[in-house]
């Protein structure tokens, strides 16, 4: 099962390494990990997509993370009403013959073309993982050269912040 954890940590060097190392040492699969600043300058938010067998394994992950000194708060956003997104940049082969069709596909997915040259287009798309997967599947027919994805980020709906969950 896939779970989404929002981990608030002290903004210090090496914290991300400690967290990812702890999870991988326990043989849990980190599906995605994204870190960035928060509204508080001394706090970093790490959103972790982790795949574990069951709730018991998830509890083990959370308990282990909670023991780290720099961890302030862990919120499980899996069952909370939340907005989850990824960002993807996809470099695709493009030529005179297929460029118009490629532009149509990009518009259907409400993506953006952010770079163009004679041989390629770079497409930017943010959305749910399934939407990005679907666009990538369609773009495969054109010839994907490179894909870069941020990994999942998430925020709960409503007035309660992760630090207060």
Backbone bond lengths (Angstrom), bond angles and torsions (degrees), N, CA, C in turn:
res aa  C-N    CA-C-N  psi(-1)  N-CA   C-N-CA  omega(-1)  CA-C   N-CA-C  phi
1 X - - - 1.452 - - 1.524 109.25 -
2 X 1.323 115.98 145.81 1.463 121.61 179.43 1.529 110.29 -98.83
3 X 1.326 115.50 136.27 1.457 121.43 -179.11 1.534 109.08 -129.51
4 X 1.319 115.47 152.90 1.461 121.60 177.33 1.519 108.97 -119.18
5 X 1.327 115.86 120.30 1.459 122.21 179.22 1.518 110.20 -114.14
6 X 1.322 116.57 134.29 1.458 122.07 171.13 1.521 106.27 -102.78
7 X 1.314 116.29 116.95 1.462 121.50 -176.47 1.523 107.95 -114.63
8 X 1.329 116.04 117.51 1.461 121.18 176.38 1.522 107.64 -94.82
9 X 1.333 114.85 127.98 1.463 120.28 -176.24 1.529 109.92 -133.14
10 X 1.334 114.97 162.23 1.456 120.09 172.99 1.519 108.49 -66.64
11 X 1.303 116.57 139.74 1.467 121.83 -178.97 1.529 109.01 -79.72
12 X 1.336 115.22 83.82 1.469 121.79 -178.47 1.526 109.52 -135.09
13 X 1.344 116.26 151.74 1.467 119.29 177.42 1.529 111.89 -61.24
14 X 1.314 116.24 139.31 1.454 121.70 174.09 1.517 116.00 89.83
15 X 1.339 118.46 -8.69 1.464 120.35 -176.79 1.528 110.92 -65.07
16 X 1.321 117.32 -44.03 1.465 120.76 179.92 1.531 110.64 -61.05
17 X 1.310 116.57 -40.16 1.467 121.36 178.01 1.526 111.14 -62.16
18 X 1.329 116.60 -42.80 1.472 120.39 178.96 1.534 110.71 -61.86
19 X 1.322 115.87 -44.10 1.469 120.08 -177.10 1.520 111.33 -66.74
20 X 1.323 117.13 -49.88 1.468 119.27 -178.71 1.532 110.42 -65.70
21 X 1.316 117.65 -36.73 1.461 121.47 177.88 1.519 112.18 -64.06
22 X 1.323 116.35 -42.27 1.457 120.40 179.61 1.524 110.58 -62.28
23 X 1.316 117.42 -44.42 1.469 120.73 -178.79 1.530 110.61 -66.77
24 X 1.324 117.38 -45.03 1.471 119.36 -177.62 1.526 111.89 -69.98
25 X 1.336 118.40 -33.64 1.467 120.95 176.82 1.522 111.58 -61.89
26 X 1.308 116.01 -30.18 1.464 120.80 -179.97 1.532 111.39 -85.61
27 X 1.335 116.32 4.68 1.474 123.07 177.59 1.519 113.26 65.27
28 X 1.342 116.76 28.96 1.455 120.93 172.20 1.512 107.49 -92.85
29 X 1.308 116.98 144.81 1.457 121.14 -177.04 1.530 110.70 -88.36
30 X 1.340 116.05 117.63 1.458 120.71 172.59 1.524 106.52 -84.02
31 X 1.315 116.42 112.07 1.450 121.30 -179.91 1.523 110.62 -78.79
32 X 1.339 116.67 -40.52 1.461 120.91 175.62 1.519 108.52 -154.68
33 X 1.317 114.10 154.59 1.460 119.95 177.45 1.525 107.40 -148.33
34 X 1.322 115.37 128.19 1.462 120.85 -179.04 1.522 108.27 -136.45
35 X 1.319 116.29 131.16 1.454 120.74 -178.07 1.521 109.79 -125.66
36 X 1.318 115.57 145.50 1.459 119.67 178.10 1.516 111.17 -168.00
37 X 1.330 115.85 167.88 1.471 120.69 -179.46 1.529 111.53 -67.92
38 X 1.307 115.27 159.83 1.465 121.69 177.15 1.517 109.64 -116.85
39 X 1.314 115.72 -171.30 1.469 120.92 177.73 1.525 111.78 -69.31
40 X 1.336 116.95 -13.12 1.464 121.66 176.90 1.524 108.38 -108.91
41 X 1.331 117.74 124.50 1.463 121.79 -171.23 1.526 114.13 -61.97
42 X 1.315 118.08 -25.98 1.464 120.25 -178.00 1.529 113.11 -95.07
43 X 1.341 116.85 10.08 1.466 121.36 -177.88 1.521 111.04 -124.64
44 X 1.326 115.22 136.64 1.463 122.64 174.30 1.523 107.54 -113.82
45 X 1.330 115.10 143.02 1.470 120.16 176.55 1.520 108.10 -107.99
46 X 1.312 115.81 126.85 1.457 121.59 177.03 1.525 107.07 -114.42
47 X 1.319 115.70 120.29 1.459 120.16 176.36 1.529 106.82 -100.36
48 X 1.324 115.14 122.75 1.455 120.91 -175.94 1.524 109.33 -117.20
49 X 1.317 115.38 125.87 1.454 121.18 169.28 1.511 106.36 -97.63
50 X 1.309 116.58 115.10 1.458 120.61 -175.60 1.526 109.01 -123.68
51 X 1.323 115.64 142.74 1.459 120.75 177.84 1.521 108.37 -114.04
52 X 1.337 115.11 120.08 1.462 121.81 178.86 1.521 108.82 -133.13
53 X 1.318 116.08 165.76 1.474 121.35 -176.42 1.521 112.82 -67.98
54 X 1.354 116.44 -41.98 1.463 119.00 -173.66 1.524 110.60 -157.61
55 X 1.322 115.74 -178.23 1.464 122.64 -179.16 1.529 111.60 -62.37
56 X 1.323 117.13 -33.57 1.464 120.83 179.43 1.527 110.41 -62.32
57 X 1.330 117.11 -46.03 1.471 120.56 177.81 1.522 110.84 -63.85
58 X 1.329 117.13 -38.91 1.466 120.49 177.14 1.522 110.09 -61.20
59 X 1.313 116.35 -43.32 1.464 120.99 178.41 1.530 110.56 -60.33
60 X 1.336 116.88 -38.46 1.467 120.57 176.66 1.527 110.49 -61.76
61 X 1.337 116.95 -44.55 1.464 120.93 178.83 1.525 109.76 -59.69
62 X 1.320 116.81 -49.54 1.471 121.43 -178.40 1.524 110.56 -61.82
63 X 1.323 117.56 -43.91 1.470 120.65 179.95 1.525 111.49 -62.66
64 X 1.328 117.00 -42.44 1.460 120.21 179.00 1.529 111.11 -64.86
65 X 1.347 115.99 -44.07 1.466 119.47 178.95 1.529 111.02 -62.71
66 X 1.314 116.70 -37.98 1.474 121.61 -178.64 1.521 112.20 -62.39
67 X 1.327 117.04 -25.70 1.462 121.05 -179.22 1.525 112.92 -75.55
68 X 1.338 117.16 -18.67 1.461 119.68 -179.99 1.526 110.05 -69.37
69 X 1.311 116.64 134.74 1.458 123.07 -174.60 1.527 112.22 -59.45
70 X 1.319 117.33 -39.19 1.462 120.86 -174.08 1.531 114.24 -81.53
71 X 1.323 118.23 -4.76 1.465 120.97 179.84 1.526 109.53 -82.01
72 X 1.338 115.05 124.88 1.467 121.48 -178.89 1.527 110.71 -92.90
73 X 1.336 116.11 -45.32 1.466 120.77 -174.08 1.522 109.66 -157.22
74 X 1.330 117.18 145.52 1.457 122.50 174.18 1.519 107.58 -126.16
75 X 1.331 115.69 126.57 1.466 120.84 176.85 1.522 108.80 -120.75
76 X 1.321 116.23 128.56 1.460 121.69 176.20 1.530 107.31 -88.01
77 X 1.327 116.61 110.58 1.463 121.17 -177.50 1.526 112.60 -93.78
78 X 1.311 116.94 5.17 1.463 121.35 -175.33 1.520 112.15 -60.52
79 X 1.310 117.54 -46.20 1.459 121.02 -175.77 1.532 112.85 -105.21
80 X 1.322 116.13 5.79 1.458 121.68 177.84 1.529 107.65 -90.71
81 X 1.317 116.43 143.89 1.464 119.74 175.08 1.530 106.94 -63.51
82 X 1.327 116.46 111.43 1.461 119.75 -173.53 1.519 111.50 -144.07
83 X 1.308 114.27 164.95 1.462 122.46 175.57 1.514 106.28 -106.81
84 X 1.337 116.14 123.77 1.456 120.73 -179.61 1.516 108.59 -123.06
85 X 1.329 116.19 130.83 1.456 121.37 -177.31 1.517 111.19 -140.08
86 X 1.333 113.75 158.19 1.459 123.24 169.57 1.515 107.43 -128.74
87 X 1.305 115.86 161.31 1.458 122.32 171.92 1.514 107.10 -119.61
88 X 1.328 116.46 136.73 1.464 120.37 178.37 1.520 109.63 -132.41
89 X 1.324 115.41 141.66 1.463 123.30 168.98 1.523 105.45 -116.68
90 X 1.328 115.69 125.50 1.464 120.81 -174.99 1.522 109.18 -126.16
91 X 1.323 116.21 118.38 1.463 121.37 177.74 1.526 108.25 -93.22
92 X 1.345 115.42 124.28 1.461 121.66 -172.50 1.523 109.50 -126.65
93 X 1.331 116.67 143.66 1.462 121.11 173.70 1.525 109.08 -64.92
94 X 1.323 115.57 134.55 1.472 120.15 179.12 1.519 108.43 -143.83
95 X 1.328 115.15 136.93 1.458 120.29 175.96 1.528 107.83 -138.70
96 X 1.307 116.86 178.85 1.463 120.20 -178.25 1.520 112.00 -57.08
97 X 1.303 117.24 -36.30 1.462 121.64 -175.37 1.537 112.94 -69.91
98 X 1.335 117.51 -36.06 1.468 118.63 -174.49 1.533 114.36 -111.39
99 X 1.323 117.97 -4.39 1.468 120.92 -174.29 1.530 112.52 -58.66
100 X 1.315 118.10 -43.26 1.466 121.32 -178.81 1.529 110.81 -63.30
101 X 1.320 117.02 -43.99 1.463 121.35 178.71 1.535 110.53 -64.71
102 X 1.310 116.07 -38.87 1.459 121.55 178.16 1.529 111.08 -62.91
103 X 1.329 116.90 -43.53 1.465 121.64 177.87 1.533 109.70 -60.88
104 X 1.325 117.29 -40.15 1.470 121.30 178.26 1.529 111.45 -61.53
105 X 1.319 116.65 -43.85 1.471 120.98 178.88 1.527 110.14 -62.03
106 X 1.315 116.20 -44.39 1.466 121.09 179.70 1.531 110.06 -59.69
107 X 1.316 117.49 -43.18 1.472 121.31 179.64 1.526 111.75 -65.71
108 X 1.325 117.81 -39.04 1.463 121.66 179.21 1.530 110.41 -58.29
109 X 1.327 116.42 -39.57 1.462 121.34 -179.03 1.536 112.82 -86.31
110 X 1.328 116.95 1.28 1.472 122.90 -177.32 1.529 111.43 56.19
111 X 1.317 114.36 37.84 1.464 121.13 175.78 1.525 108.21 -92.97
112 X 1.321 117.32 179.49 1.467 122.54 179.09 1.517 109.64 -126.07
113 X 1.303 115.59 144.94 1.462 120.32 169.82 1.523 105.55 -92.97
114 X 1.330 116.50 120.50 1.457 120.68 -174.70 1.523 113.31 -110.11
115 X 1.340 117.12 -8.47 1.458 120.39 176.17 1.525 108.47 -156.59
116 X 1.329 115.00 139.97 1.464 121.01 -179.31 1.519 108.55 -137.60
117 X 1.328 115.81 138.02 1.457 120.70 166.40 1.524 107.60 -144.56
118 X 1.299 118.41 -173.13 1.463 120.98 -174.66 1.516 114.22 -63.31
119 X 1.316 116.34 -28.68 1.459 119.74 -173.40 1.521 115.00 -110.48
120 X 1.337 117.59 -17.72 1.472 119.77 -174.21 1.528 112.57 -142.64
121 X 1.315 113.85 163.41 1.465 123.96 167.19 1.521 106.62 -127.95
122 X 1.320 116.37 147.05 1.457 120.06 170.30 1.525 106.74 -113.01
123 X 1.337 114.67 124.88 1.453 122.36 -177.16 1.525 108.66 -107.31
124 X 1.326 115.93 136.09 1.460 122.20 176.40 1.522 108.28 -112.42
125 X 1.325 116.13 131.91 1.457 120.65 177.92 1.517 109.39 -142.95
126 X 1.329 116.15 133.38 1.455 120.43 170.33 1.517 107.28 -118.45
127 X 1.316 115.06 144.29 1.457 119.93 -179.91 1.506 110.92 164.46
128 X 1.299 114.59 -168.65 1.460 119.70 178.04 1.521 109.73 -69.63
129 X 1.306 114.91 155.25 1.461 121.95 -177.82 1.529 111.65 -52.99
130 X 1.319 117.10 -40.72 1.471 121.06 -178.03 1.528 111.80 -65.93
131 X 1.324 116.96 -34.78 1.472 120.43 178.39 1.526 110.27 -67.53
132 X 1.315 117.12 -43.15 1.466 120.90 178.84 1.530 110.17 -66.08
133 X 1.322 116.14 -41.18 1.469 119.82 176.94 1.527 110.89 -59.85
134 X 1.335 116.49 -41.86 1.464 120.84 -179.17 1.526 111.42 -64.73
135 X 1.343 117.22 -43.13 1.460 119.97 177.63 1.525 110.69 -62.83
136 X 1.310 117.24 -43.68 1.466 120.97 179.26 1.523 111.05 -59.97
137 X 1.316 116.44 -39.25 1.458 120.24 179.06 1.532 111.09 -62.36
138 X 1.326 116.58 -43.49 1.469 120.70 179.27 1.528 110.66 -67.92
139 X 1.332 116.55 -41.09 1.466 120.39 -177.98 1.525 112.96 -69.81
140 X 1.316 117.36 -17.69 1.463 121.14 177.69 1.530 110.73 -55.85
141 X 1.326 116.77 -36.30 1.467 121.28 179.35 1.533 112.68 -62.53
142 X 1.334 117.01 -26.55 1.466 121.33 -179.72 1.532 111.50 -86.76
143 X 1.325 115.58 -23.80 1.464 120.82 -178.17 1.515 111.76 103.86
144 X 1.309 116.32 91.27 1.468 121.15 177.58 1.519 108.39 -78.45
145 X 1.323 115.71 128.35 1.458 122.06 178.22 1.532 110.24 -91.76
146 X 1.341 115.10 -39.22 1.461 119.05 -174.90 1.522 109.49 -159.83
147 X 1.329 115.63 143.18 1.467 122.22 175.23 1.518 108.08 -128.35
148 X 1.331 116.08 133.82 1.460 122.30 173.47 1.524 107.06 -127.01
149 X 1.340 115.90 124.54 1.463 120.84 -179.95 1.524 109.92 -124.30
150 X 1.328 115.65 144.25 1.460 119.85 -177.88 1.505 113.76 -77.52
151 X 1.297 117.51 -26.13 1.455 120.37 -167.54 1.516 107.74 92.28
152 X 1.287 115.08 166.56 1.459 122.49 -173.25 1.522 111.97 -72.64
153 X 1.325 116.22 137.11 1.460 122.37 165.31 1.518 106.55 -123.23
154 X 1.315 117.01 153.36 1.461 119.71 -175.45 1.520 110.75 -150.57
155 X 1.321 114.34 149.28 1.462 121.43 174.05 1.526 107.42 -141.91
156 X 1.330 116.23 140.98 1.462 119.39 -179.97 1.521 109.65 -74.06
157 X 1.320 115.59 151.15 1.460 120.70 175.11 1.524 108.40 -79.76
158 X 1.321 115.60 154.57 1.449 120.12 176.20 1.515 112.57 91.57
159 X 1.330 116.26 -174.64 1.466 121.09 -169.83 1.534 115.67 -82.13
160 X 1.336 118.95 -8.26 1.470 120.53 -174.55 1.529 109.86 -89.82
161 X 1.334 115.95 125.78 1.463 122.31 177.33 1.523 109.83 -84.10
162 X 1.308 116.70 160.16 1.477 122.24 179.69 1.530 110.55 -56.96
163 X 1.321 117.39 -37.00 1.462 120.34 -177.91 1.530 112.10 -66.08
164 X 1.342 116.60 -18.08 1.461 120.98 -179.17 1.529 113.73 -104.92
165 X 1.321 116.52 4.69 1.479 119.77 -178.10 1.518 110.43 -81.73
